Amino acid sequence: MNVLRALILGITVASVLNLPAWAQIPDPASPDPELLRPIDAYDSVFIEELTWLEVRDAMRSGKTTVIIATGGIEQNGPYLALGKHNYILRATTKAIARKLGNALVAPIIPFVPEGDFDPPTDHMRYPGSISLTAETFKALLTDIATSMKVHGFEHIILIGDSGGNQDGLIEVADELSAKWAGGKTRIYYIPEYYDFPGMRKWFETQGIHQVDEGIHDGYGVTSMMMTIDPNTVRIQQRLAKGLFSINGVDLSPKEKTIALGKKVIDWKAGITAQAIEKAVGK
């Protein structure tokens, strides 16, 4: 019915202006950028969960900072899902954005350099891992950051949850900073986010003392993943085998571990938000 009315209206206007009818039919794929949002906005900091109207209006209300986070798909010992970094970022980026109060979160980048292809090295020696070349990773990161610049974000924040991501993040931040010099948009790499030694020390203040078992796993990542989805750390299967511990620390009761996971997410978000505010203030 709406299409029919548009067609009739187009024909009517066209006849008055002596224009072909097709010239007056609205393009449903290209709505007016100033279109009024017809419903209340959904409360989320994740851009992928918002409509374009909600993103536009959030930016107009002051949310002109965007966080671009990189995760990974890699082997993480015998108990953790391959998407460990992406699960963790789902929790930490939300907490960071909420603490900042003026930020949105771009879709988490799940694919990063994880090793060479031929011969396979590092995590690529294990089934399920997905790797990008350094060039592809930087190109992907550059295009996503540039997209955010086009939309008018003033501060673009780069963080990575994996060690192999950091060099590419630094290089892209430096390259785009030089390219965008003098413009409204600034881009920042925030190294304070990736601080696993600091997180381990924080857990020690909570009475958690670990002995590294050498399986690319730890109490911190496990507890954070459990706040998102306990199945990602295989709780039931581990309990059945008497293996619900990591690095010499018992994970039972799970409620205690999840509570500590939430606390460390808040701690991690706090130091990162503070670093972002300091960087932007400069």
C-alpha positions as CSV (number, residue, x, y, z in Angstrom):
1,M,0.0,0.0,0.0
2,N,2.8,2.4,0.9
3,V,4.5,1.6,-2.4
4,L,1.3,2.2,-4.3
5,R,0.7,5.6,-2.6
6,A,4.3,6.6,-3.4
7,L,3.8,5.6,-7.0
8,I,0.5,7.6,-7.3
9,L,2.1,10.6,-5.6
10,G,5.1,10.3,-8.0
11,I,2.9,10.2,-11.0
12,T,0.8,13.2,-9.8
13,V,3.9,15.4,-9.1
14,A,5.5,14.3,-12.3
15,S,2.4,15.3,-14.3
16,V,2.5,18.8,-12.7
17,L,6.2,19.3,-13.2
18,N,6.1,17.5,-16.6
19,L,8.7,15.0,-15.3
20,P,8.8,11.2,-15.8
21,A,7.1,9.4,-12.9
22,W,10.2,7.4,-12.0
23,A,12.0,10.6,-11.1
24,Q,9.5,11.2,-8.3
25,I,9.3,7.8,-6.6
26,P,11.2,7.7,-3.3
27,D,14.1,5.3,-3.1
28,P,13.4,3.0,0.0
29,A,17.2,2.2,0.1
30,S,18.1,5.9,0.5
31,P,16.0,7.5,3.2
32,D,16.4,11.1,4.2
33,P,19.5,11.4,6.5
34,E,17.4,13.8,8.6
35,L,14.5,11.3,9.0
36,L,13.0,11.5,12.5
37,R,13.4,8.4,14.6
38,P,9.9,7.0,14.9
39,I,10.5,5.0,18.1
40,D,12.5,5.2,21.4
41,A,16.1,4.3,21.1
42,Y,17.4,0.9,22.2
43,D,19.9,1.1,25.1
44,S,23.1,-0.5,23.8
45,V,26.7,0.7,23.2
46,F,27.3,-1.9,20.4
47,I,26.9,-0.3,17.0
48,E,25.8,-3.6,15.4
49,E,22.8,-3.8,17.7
50,L,21.6,-0.2,16.9
51,T,19.8,1.2,13.9
52,W,21.4,3.9,11.8
53,L,19.0,6.4,13.4
54,E,20.0,5.3,16.9
55,V,23.7,5.7,16.0
56,R,23.1,9.1,14.4
57,D,21.2,10.4,17.4
58,A,23.7,8.9,19.9
59,M,26.5,10.8,18.2
60,R,24.4,14.0,18.1
61,S,23.9,13.6,21.9
62,G,27.7,13.5,22.5
63,K,28.8,9.9,21.9
64,T,31.5,10.9,19.4
65,T,34.1,8.3,20.7
66,V,34.2,4.8,19.1
67,I,36.1,1.8,20.4
68,I,37.5,-0.6,17.8
69,A,38.7,-3.8,19.5
70,T,40.5,-6.8,18.0
71,G,40.2,-10.3,19.4
72,G,41.1,-13.5,17.6
73,I,40.2,-17.2,16.9
74,E,43.0,-19.3,18.3
75,Q,43.7,-22.4,20.4
76,N,43.4,-21.7,24.1
77,G,44.2,-25.0,25.8
78,P,41.9,-28.0,26.2
79,Y,39.0,-26.2,28.0
80,L,38.4,-22.7,26.4
81,A,36.5,-22.0,23.3
82,L,38.5,-20.7,20.3
83,G,36.8,-17.3,20.5
84,K,38.2,-16.5,24.0
85,H,39.4,-13.0,23.1
86,N,36.1,-12.1,21.4
87,Y,34.0,-13.3,24.4
88,I,36.2,-11.3,26.8
89,L,36.0,-8.1,24.6
90,R,32.2,-8.4,24.6
91,A,32.3,-7.8,28.3
92,T,35.2,-5.4,28.6
93,T,34.3,-3.0,25.7
94,K,30.8,-2.7,27.1
95,A,32.2,-1.8,30.5
96,I,34.7,0.7,29.1
97,A,32.0,2.4,27.0
98,R,29.7,2.7,29.9
99,K,32.4,4.2,32.1
100,L,33.3,6.7,29.4
101,G,29.7,7.6,28.9
102,N,30.4,9.1,25.5
103,A,31.4,6.1,23.5
104,L,30.0,3.4,21.2
105,V,31.7,0.1,20.3
106,A,32.3,-1.0,16.7
107,P,31.8,-4.6,15.9
108,I,34.6,-6.6,17.5
109,I,37.2,-7.7,14.9
110,P,37.4,-11.5,15.4
111,F,40.2,-12.2,12.9
112,V,43.8,-11.2,13.5
113,P,47.3,-12.5,12.8
114,E,47.7,-15.9,14.5
115,G,50.6,-17.4,12.6
116,D,51.9,-18.3,9.1
117,F,50.1,-20.5,6.7
118,D,52.8,-22.5,5.0
119,P,54.4,-23.9,6.9
120,P,51.9,-23.3,9.7
121,T,53.3,-21.6,12.8
122,D,52.1,-20.4,16.2
123,H,48.4,-20.9,16.7
124,M,47.9,-22.1,13.1
125,R,49.4,-25.4,14.1
126,Y,46.1,-26.1,15.9
127,P,42.7,-26.9,14.2
128,G,40.1,-24.1,14.2
129,S,42.5,-21.2,14.4
130,I,42.1,-18.5,11.8
131,S,44.9,-16.2,10.8
132,L,45.3,-13.0,8.7
133,T,48.5,-11.7,7.2
134,A,49.8,-8.5,8.8
135,E,48.9,-6.7,5.7
136,T,45.3,-7.9,5.6
137,F,44.9,-7.1,9.3
138,K,46.1,-3.6,8.9
139,A,44.0,-3.0,5.8
140,L,40.9,-4.3,7.6
141,L,41.6,-2.1,10.6
142,T,42.3,0.9,8.4
143,D,39.0,0.6,6.5
144,I,37.0,0.1,9.6
145,A,38.6,3.2,11.3
146,T,38.1,5.2,8.1
147,S,34.4,4.2,8.0
148,M,34.1,5.6,11.6
149,K,35.8,8.8,10.5
150,V,33.4,9.2,7.6
151,H,30.5,9.0,10.0
152,G,31.9,11.8,12.1
153,F,33.4,10.1,15.1
154,E,35.9,12.5,16.7
155,H,37.9,10.0,18.7
156,I,38.7,6.5,17.5
157,I,40.1,4.1,20.1
158,L,42.1,1.0,19.2
159,I,42.6,-1.8,21.7
160,G,43.6,-5.4,21.3
161,D,43.0,-8.4,23.6
162,S,45.8,-10.5,22.2
163,G,49.6,-10.1,22.0
164,G,49.8,-10.6,18.3
165,N,47.4,-7.7,17.6
166,Q,49.4,-5.0,19.2
167,D,52.0,-4.2,16.5
168,G,49.4,-3.8,13.8
169,L,47.3,-1.6,16.1
170,I,50.3,0.7,16.8
171,E,51.2,1.0,13.1
172,V,47.6,1.8,12.0
173,A,47.2,4.4,14.7
174,D,50.5,6.0,13.7
175,E,49.7,5.9,9.9
176,L,46.2,7.3,10.2
177,S,47.3,9.9,12.7
178,A,49.7,11.3,10.2
179,K,47.2,11.0,7.3
180,W,44.4,12.7,9.3
181,A,46.6,15.5,10.8
182,G,44.7,18.7,11.0
183,G,41.3,17.1,10.8
184,K,38.5,16.7,13.3
185,T,39.1,13.0,13.9
186,R,41.9,11.6,16.0
187,I,42.9,8.0,16.5
188,Y,44.6,6.5,19.5
189,Y,46.2,3.2,20.4
190,I,45.6,2.4,24.1
191,P,48.3,-0.1,25.4
192,E,47.0,0.0,29.0
193,Y,44.2,-2.3,28.0
194,Y,46.5,-5.3,27.3
195,D,48.1,-5.8,30.7
196,F,48.0,-9.5,31.7
197,P,50.9,-9.2,34.2
198,G,48.9,-6.4,35.9
199,M,45.8,-8.5,35.9
200,R,47.6,-11.4,37.5
201,K,48.9,-9.0,40.2
202,W,45.3,-7.7,40.7
203,F,44.1,-11.3,41.3
204,E,46.8,-11.8,43.9
205,T,45.3,-8.9,45.8
206,Q,42.1,-11.0,45.8
207,G,43.8,-14.1,47.2
208,I,44.2,-15.9,43.8
209,H,47.8,-17.2,43.4
210,Q,48.5,-19.2,40.2
211,V,51.1,-21.7,39.1
212,D,51.3,-21.6,35.3
213,E,50.4,-25.0,33.8
214,G,51.7,-24.0,30.4
215,I,48.4,-24.6,28.5
216,H,47.6,-21.1,27.3
217,D,44.9,-20.6,29.9
218,G,44.5,-18.8,33.2
219,Y,42.2,-17.8,36.0
220,G,41.6,-14.3,34.6
221,V,40.5,-15.2,31.1
222,T,38.4,-18.1,32.5
223,S,36.6,-16.0,35.0
224,M,35.9,-13.3,32.5
225,M,34.6,-15.8,29.9
226,M,32.3,-17.3,32.6
227,T,30.6,-13.9,33.0
228,I,29.5,-14.1,29.4
229,D,28.8,-17.8,28.9
230,P,29.9,-20.5,31.3
231,N,29.7,-23.1,28.5
232,T,32.7,-21.5,26.8
233,V,34.9,-22.9,29.6
234,R,33.2,-26.3,29.6
235,I,32.1,-26.3,33.3
236,Q,30.0,-29.4,33.2
237,Q,32.5,-31.5,31.3
238,R,35.3,-30.5,33.6
239,L,33.3,-31.2,36.7
240,A,32.5,-34.6,35.4
241,K,36.3,-35.3,35.1
242,G,37.4,-33.6,38.2
243,L,39.2,-30.9,36.2
244,F,37.4,-27.7,37.3
245,S,40.6,-25.8,38.2
246,I,43.2,-23.8,36.4
247,N,46.8,-23.1,37.3
248,G,46.3,-24.7,40.6
249,V,43.3,-22.7,41.6
250,D,39.9,-24.3,42.1
251,L,37.1,-22.7,40.1
252,S,34.4,-23.9,42.4
253,P,32.0,-22.6,43.4
254,K,31.4,-21.1,40.0
255,E,29.4,-18.2,41.5
256,K,32.6,-17.0,43.3
257,T,34.6,-17.2,40.1
258,I,32.0,-15.4,38.1
259,A,31.9,-12.7,40.8
260,L,35.6,-12.2,40.5
261,G,35.3,-12.2,36.7
262,K,32.9,-9.3,36.9
263,K,35.2,-7.5,39.3
264,V,38.3,-7.8,37.1
265,I,36.3,-6.7,34.1
266,D,35.4,-3.6,36.1
267,W,39.0,-3.1,37.1
268,K,40.2,-3.6,33.5
269,A,37.6,-1.2,32.1
270,G,38.5,1.4,34.8
271,I,42.2,1.6,33.9
272,T,41.4,1.6,30.2
273,A,38.8,4.3,30.4
274,Q,41.2,6.4,32.5
275,A,43.9,5.9,29.8
276,I,41.5,6.8,27.0
277,E,40.5,10.0,28.8
278,K,44.1,10.9,29.4
279,A,45.0,10.3,25.7
280,V,42.1,12.3,24.4
281,G,42.9,15.0,26.9
282,K,46.3,15.4,25.3
